[in-house]
């Protein structure tokens, strides 16, 4: 097995042979050692390889560097997960650009039954902190793995909240396991190793360079069943993660914020563009994901005390039959202006009085 792992590491060191090429090679040859043993003409026939890349594979000779890396992994009791390994994250295998090899320091199951990624700005507001902390606290009784990127702001809040509520949490790194970035999170990372861990595709010595973060983000998006964006501006790493989540056909949620708040502008844009579901409550999220039965009786008692505006009451009355109805039908029957209708429907969602369903359908919560 050690010999095969040596070839696996070596495979990631060949110039221009990235995730997509490696996947094609593995489909043809089965394992890393067989790729190195194949003839140049056999390699060249693989889709995306050709003569030039076949020559790069055959010319590779720096196995001493690969062996050094493997010894470092064994010395520190890290885990190596290659694409063909049973413990490799199965959700990532559904991503066309899945990492070839993952380095893991921790004790969590990377194939946990329920995984969510929580991402957001490094410069969070009190609102962002509150939403993150309250959401994760409300998951304390759920068997959910929390994933994020160990950055300042929302990432760190998510990891700390998970630890506080005894939920496993994994930080995905944009560098090797021989360092922690930012360094101020060194103690946090040690706590995460007790119930969770640190995951990366980068070898020892790789620095947290700018171009590594989008690669890190694809793991954050691809490993999870759903990504929740708490706060983000229009541009930033969280928006990249959000785009990747939609590319990978993962569920995407965004927490709405004030239209005047730049830190929520990205979330509001994701919702406006129908890229993300509106995140309003834990119960709605869990119900959408199919992770929790509806708590009908409890909600029946609560809805009696809603103080609806005239516009909200019109929409609520249209949904009294408790059957889901399309948003277009609600709008036409309400006789409200578009702005009145949009404001009322959002307010009802935020109050937890209605729930949005696939296909732009809405239903009253009993």
N, C-alpha and C positions, 0 to 999 in steps of 0.2 A: 504493500500500500504506500509506503514511504517513497518508493521509486516512482510510482504513478503520480503522487503529489508533487514530486520534483518536476515532472514534465508539465503538470498543470500550472505551476508557477511560471515555468519557463515559457509556456504558451502566452502568458500575459505580458511577457517582456519583448516579444517580437514586434518591431516597428510596423505600423499600419495594419496590424491584424487585431481588429477590435472585436466588440461583442457580436456584431452581426456576422462577420466573417467566421468567427470561431464557432458560432452556432451551425453554420453551413458545413464546416469541417467536421464537427462532431456528428452531424447527421450522416456524413459519408464514412467516417472512420471509427466512430464509436467511443474512443477515448483518446486522451492527450498523447499517450506514448505512441499510439498507432499513427497519429498525425506526423510525428517526427520520424517514424520509420517508413512512411510512405515515400514512394518515388516522386521526383519532381513533376513528371508528366501526369501522374495520378492527382497530385495536388492542384495542378493547373486546370484540371477539368472541373473542379468544384466551382459552383456558382459564386461569382464575386472575387475569385482568387486570381486566376490567370498566371501567365509566365512570371511576371515581376514579383508578385507576392509569394508565389511558390518558391522562387529563388531566395526570398527573405527568410522563409521558414527553413529551407535547407542550409542556408548560410549561418543560421543562429548557432553560436558555440559557447555562449556565456553561462554554462550550466553551473559554474562555481558560484555565481551571484544568486542563482535560484536555490542552490543548496544552502547558502548563507541565510537566505530568507526563511527557508524551511526549518533550519536549526533554531532561528530566532522564535519561530512559531512554537516549536516543541518546548523550548526552554521556558517560555512564558505560559505554557498550557493554553494557548489560543486554539480556536477551532478553525479549520479550513473547510469551506463548503463549495464544491465545484458543481457546475450545472447538472451533472449526472448523478450527484449524491442524493440520497433519500431525504437528508435533512436540509437540503437547499430550499429556500422559500418558494413554495409551489406557485404562489401568486405572481412572483417575479417572472417565472417561466412563461407566463402568458404575455409578457412584454417583449416586443421584438428585439429590443436592445438590452436585454437583461445582462447584468455583469457576469463575466466568465467565472470569476472566483471571488468569494467573500471571506473576509477575515472577521472573526467574532470573538469577543472577550465577554463572557457572561454565562448566564444559566437559563435564559428564556427559550421557549419553543418558538422558532421563527415561523412555524406553521400553526400558530394558535388559531382556535376556531373563530375568534373575533379580533380584528386588528383595526385601529383607527389612527390616522395621522393628524396631528394638530400643529398648525403652522401659523405664522403671523409676523408682524413687524418686530424689529429689534428695539424700537422706541415706542413701546406700548403705552396706552393711556390707563387710567384707573379703571375705566370701563372694560378694556381688554383684559386686564388682570382679573377683575371680578367675574366676567363671563367664563374665563378659562378655569379659574379655581372652583367656581360653583358647579360648572359642568362636570369636571372630573370628580369632585366630591360626590355628585349625584350618581356616579358610576361605581361607587365603592362596592356595591353588592353584585356588580356584574363581572363576569369573567372576560375582561377586555384588556388587550395589550395596547399600551399607548406608545406611539412612535413620533419622534420629532428629530430636529437637527442639532440640538445642544447649543444653539446660538443664544445670544442675549435676547431679552424680551420674552415674547410669547413662548418660544421653544423652552426656555429655562423654566418658566412658570409651569408649563405643562409637565415637564419632568419632575419638578419639585412637588407639584400637587399629586402626581401619581404616587410618588414615594410616601407622601403624607397619608394617602388613602389606601396604601398597601396594594396598589395596582402595579403590575410589571411594566417597565418602561425601557425602551431602547433608544439610544442616541445614534443617529447615522452620521458618520464623519466624512469630511472632505479631505482627509489626510490619513496617514498611517496610524497604527495603534501605539506607536512609540511616543506620541505627544498628545496633548489635549489643547484644543483651540475653541474658544478663548481660554487662556491659562487660568483665569479666575474660576473656571468651572471644574477645576481639578478635583476638589472635594465633592462636588455634586456627582461627578462621574464615578467616584469611588462608591458613593451611596447607591448609584444605579446598578453597580455590579452585584449588589446583594440580591436584587430582584429585577432582573432585566439584563442590560449590558450595553456594549458599544459595538457597532457594526460598520465595516468599511470595505471597499473594494481596492483600497490603495495599500501599497507595500510600505514597509518601514522606510523612513527617510523622505517620503513624499510630503511636501509642505502644503498648507492650506491655501494654495494659489487660487486666484479668482476663477479660472476656468474649471476648477474641480467642483465648485458648488452646484452648478446645474446637473452634473453627474450624480452628486449626492442626492439632489432633489428627486431624481427619477426613481431612486430606491425608496425614498420617503413616500412617494405617490404610488409606486408599483406594488409595494409590499402590503398596502392597506386595503381593506374593504371600502373604506370611505376616508376622504380628506376633509377636514373642517378648517376653514380659513377664519381666524378670529378677527384680526385687524391687518390691513395692508393698504399701502398706497397703490396708485395705478401701476407703477413700475416697481419691481423688486422680486426677490427670490420666491416669495410666497405665490406671486402670480405665475411664475414659471412652474412651480409645483402644481398649482391649480390646472394649468393648461395640460400638464403631463397626466394628471389624474383623469381628465376628460379624454385624452388620447388613448389611455389604457382602459377606457370604459369603466372607470371606478366612480362610485358615488361622490359627488362634490357638494359641500355645504358652505355657506358663507353667512357670517353674522352681520345683520344690517346695522348701520350706524347713521349718525346725523349726516345730512347732505352737505353740511358745512365743515365736516371733519375730514381733513386730508387723510388721516390714518384709517378711515373707513371707506375712502373713495374706491379702492380696489374691490372691496367686498360688495359695495353697492353696484359697481359696474358688472361684476360677475352675475349678480342677481338680475340686473336690468337686461343683460344679454342672454338670459335664460341658460347660462352655463352652470349655475349653482342653484341648489335648493336653498330656500330661506331657512336658516337655523333659528328657531324660536324657543325650543325647550328640549330637554332630554327625552321626555316621554314621546314627543313627536318624532324625534330622531330615531329612537329605538323602535318605534312602531314602523317607521318608513323602512328601516333596515330589516324588519321582520325578526327582531331580537327580543321582543317583549309583547306579551298579550295586552290587549286594550284594558285599561282600568275603568270600565264603563260606570260602575256604581259610584265611584269616587267623583268622577267628572260630572255626573248628573247632579250631585249635590252642589258642586262648585259653580255650575253655570247659572244657577238661580240668582246668584249675587252679582252677576255682571251688570254694569251700568252702561248700556249701549247708547251711543248717540243715535239720532234719528236715522242717519245714513246706515250705521251699523245694524240697527234693528231691522231695516228693510231687507238687508242681505241675510241676516239670521232667520227672518221669517220665511224667506225663499228656500232655506235649507232645513226647515222644521220637519220635513218628511224623513229626514235622516238618510236620504239617498244622495250619493255624490252627483254633483252637477257641474257641467263645464263652465268655465269662467265667462265665455261669450254669452251663454244663456243667462247667467246671473246678471251680467252687465245690461243686456237688453231688457230684461224684466224689471230691473231695479229703477229704470228711468232716471238714473243719476248721471251727472256729467262724468266724463272720464277721470277727471282729477278727484272728484268726490268718491267715485267708486274705488279708485286705486288706493286712496287714503284709508277708506273704510275697510277694505279687504286686508290691507297690511296690518291695521290696528287689531282686527279680529284675530289674525294669526299670532300677533305678539301677545295678545291676552290669553292665547291658548283656547279660544272659543271655536275655531275652525282649523282644519288641517288640509294642507295641499297634497294632492295625490298625483301619481303619474298621469300624463296627458292633459295637464292644466285643469284638473278636476278639483273640486272643493267639497268638503263634507263637514257638517256640524259635529263637534265633539259632544257626545251625550253627557 
